[in-house]
Amino acid sequence: MNRENSQTNKLGGNFDGGLSPTEMGQMLEAQALYLRGVAYRINKDYAQARTTFEQAIKAAEAIREGKVRAADGLRAQVQSDLALIARAEGNNAEAERLLSESVSYTEARQPNTATALAAKARFAGFLVSENQGDRRSEEHTSELQSLAYLVC
């Protein structure tokens, strides 16, 4: 991926304009922890998955005090996986809260990027699966309206 490409940067693909080799290694370790958490989730070891996801977020946020785009993307992915766990445990309200929080967080930190759009798409998918696809709240009206382009 070309780090200098303005379109890549707009979509959130810039790996923060020059992480040091040490920082890149730290981010890879955080991503490895995330993948380990996914494996635990798939194997229905939800307690271990939650613990490992928490470790992944802490590892990513330790890089430049969390001011790294890749850390934002990792947080959004973790929240999505935590929502899957909540849903598997029958706690749809918690799943909705996590997905909604992910949209708010990514839109505040990385508006109009692929990361924010992916968070919106996951939230829209959840709402549709819960037969709430046409729901409009003041808090999420603009987010859901922009999803019409993704889920039509």
C-alpha positions as CSV (number, residue, x, y, z in Angstrom):
1,M,0.0,0.0,0.0
2,N,1.4,3.4,-0.9
3,R,1.7,5.5,2.2
4,E,1.8,8.7,0.1
5,N,-1.4,8.0,-1.7
6,S,-4.0,10.7,-0.7
7,Q,-6.9,8.3,-1.5
8,T,-5.4,5.7,0.8
9,N,-5.0,8.2,3.5
10,K,-8.6,9.4,3.2
11,L,-9.8,5.9,3.6
12,G,-7.8,5.4,6.7
13,G,-5.1,3.3,5.2
14,N,-2.2,5.4,6.2
15,F,-0.2,3.6,8.8
16,D,0.3,7.0,10.6
17,G,3.0,8.4,8.4
18,G,6.0,6.6,9.7
19,L,5.7,4.4,12.7
20,S,9.2,3.3,13.9
21,P,10.1,-0.3,13.4
22,T,9.5,-0.8,17.2
23,E,6.1,0.8,17.0
24,M,5.2,-1.4,13.9
25,G,6.3,-4.4,16.0
26,Q,4.1,-3.3,18.9
27,M,1.1,-2.8,16.5
28,L,1.7,-6.3,15.1
29,E,1.7,-7.7,18.6
30,A,-1.6,-5.9,19.4
31,Q,-3.1,-7.4,16.2
32,A,-1.8,-10.8,17.1
33,L,-3.5,-10.5,20.5
34,Y,-6.7,-9.5,18.7
35,L,-6.5,-12.6,16.4
36,R,-5.9,-14.8,19.5
37,G,-9.1,-13.3,21.0
38,V,-11.0,-14.1,17.8
39,A,-9.9,-17.7,18.1
40,Y,-11.1,-17.8,21.7
41,R,-14.4,-16.3,20.6
42,I,-14.8,-18.8,17.8
43,N,-14.1,-21.6,20.3
44,K,-16.7,-20.1,22.6
45,D,-14.2,-19.3,25.4
46,Y,-15.8,-16.0,25.9
47,A,-14.0,-15.1,29.2
48,Q,-10.6,-15.7,27.7
49,A,-11.6,-13.8,24.5
50,R,-12.7,-10.8,26.5
51,T,-9.4,-10.8,28.5
52,T,-7.3,-11.1,25.3
53,F,-9.3,-8.4,23.5
54,E,-8.6,-6.1,26.5
55,Q,-4.9,-6.9,26.2
56,A,-5.0,-6.1,22.5
57,I,-6.6,-2.7,23.1
58,K,-4.1,-1.8,25.8
59,A,-1.2,-2.9,23.6
60,A,-2.4,-0.7,20.7
61,E,-3.2,2.3,22.9
62,A,0.3,2.1,24.5
63,I,1.7,3.2,21.1
64,R,1.9,7.0,21.0
65,E,-0.7,7.2,23.7
66,G,-3.3,5.6,21.4
67,K,-3.0,8.4,18.8
68,V,-2.4,5.9,16.0
69,R,-5.1,5.2,13.3
70,A,-4.4,1.5,13.4
71,A,-5.3,1.6,17.1
72,D,-8.7,3.1,16.3
73,G,-9.4,0.4,13.7
74,L,-8.3,-2.3,16.2
75,R,-10.7,-0.9,18.9
76,A,-13.6,-0.9,16.4
77,Q,-12.8,-4.6,15.5
78,V,-12.7,-5.5,19.2
79,Q,-16.0,-3.8,19.9
80,S,-17.5,-5.8,17.0
81,D,-16.2,-9.1,18.3
82,L,-17.4,-8.2,21.9
83,A,-20.8,-7.5,20.3
84,L,-20.8,-11.0,18.7
85,I,-20.1,-12.4,22.2
86,A,-22.8,-10.4,23.8
87,R,-25.2,-11.6,21.1
88,A,-24.2,-15.2,21.5
89,E,-24.9,-14.9,25.2
90,G,-28.4,-13.5,24.4
91,N,-27.5,-9.9,25.5
92,N,-28.6,-8.0,22.4
93,A,-28.9,-4.7,24.3
94,E,-25.2,-5.0,25.1
95,A,-24.4,-5.9,21.5
96,E,-26.3,-2.9,20.3
97,R,-24.5,-0.6,22.8
98,L,-21.1,-1.9,21.8
99,L,-21.8,-1.4,18.1
100,S,-23.3,2.0,18.6
101,E,-20.3,3.1,20.7
102,S,-18.0,1.8,18.0
103,V,-19.8,4.1,15.4
104,S,-19.6,7.1,17.7
105,Y,-15.9,6.5,18.5
106,T,-14.7,5.9,15.0
107,E,-16.8,8.7,13.5
108,A,-15.3,11.1,16.1
109,R,-11.7,10.0,15.6
110,Q,-11.7,9.1,11.9
111,P,-14.8,10.7,10.2
112,N,-15.6,9.5,6.7
113,T,-12.9,6.8,6.6
114,A,-13.2,3.1,5.8
115,T,-12.9,2.4,9.5
116,A,-15.9,4.6,10.3
117,L,-17.9,3.2,7.4
118,A,-17.2,-0.4,8.5
119,A,-18.4,0.4,12.0
120,K,-21.6,1.9,10.5
121,A,-22.1,-1.2,8.3
122,R,-21.7,-3.6,11.2
123,F,-24.2,-1.5,13.3
124,A,-26.7,-1.4,10.3
125,G,-26.3,-5.1,9.8
126,F,-27.1,-5.7,13.5
127,L,-30.2,-3.4,13.3
128,V,-31.5,-5.2,10.2
129,S,-31.0,-8.6,11.8
130,E,-33.0,-7.4,14.8
131,N,-35.7,-6.0,12.5
132,Q,-34.8,-2.5,13.5
133,G,-33.4,-1.4,10.1
134,D,-35.8,1.4,9.8
135,R,-35.3,2.7,13.3
136,R,-34.2,6.3,13.6
137,S,-33.1,7.9,16.8
138,E,-31.8,11.4,17.1
139,E,-28.4,10.0,18.1
140,H,-27.9,7.9,15.0
141,T,-30.0,9.5,12.3
142,S,-27.1,10.8,10.3
143,E,-25.1,7.6,10.8
144,L,-28.0,5.4,9.6
145,Q,-28.8,7.7,6.7
146,S,-25.2,7.4,5.4
147,L,-25.6,3.6,5.6
148,A,-28.3,3.6,2.9
149,Y,-25.5,3.6,0.4
150,L,-23.9,0.5,2.0
151,V,-26.8,-1.8,2.6
152,C,-29.1,-1.2,-0.4
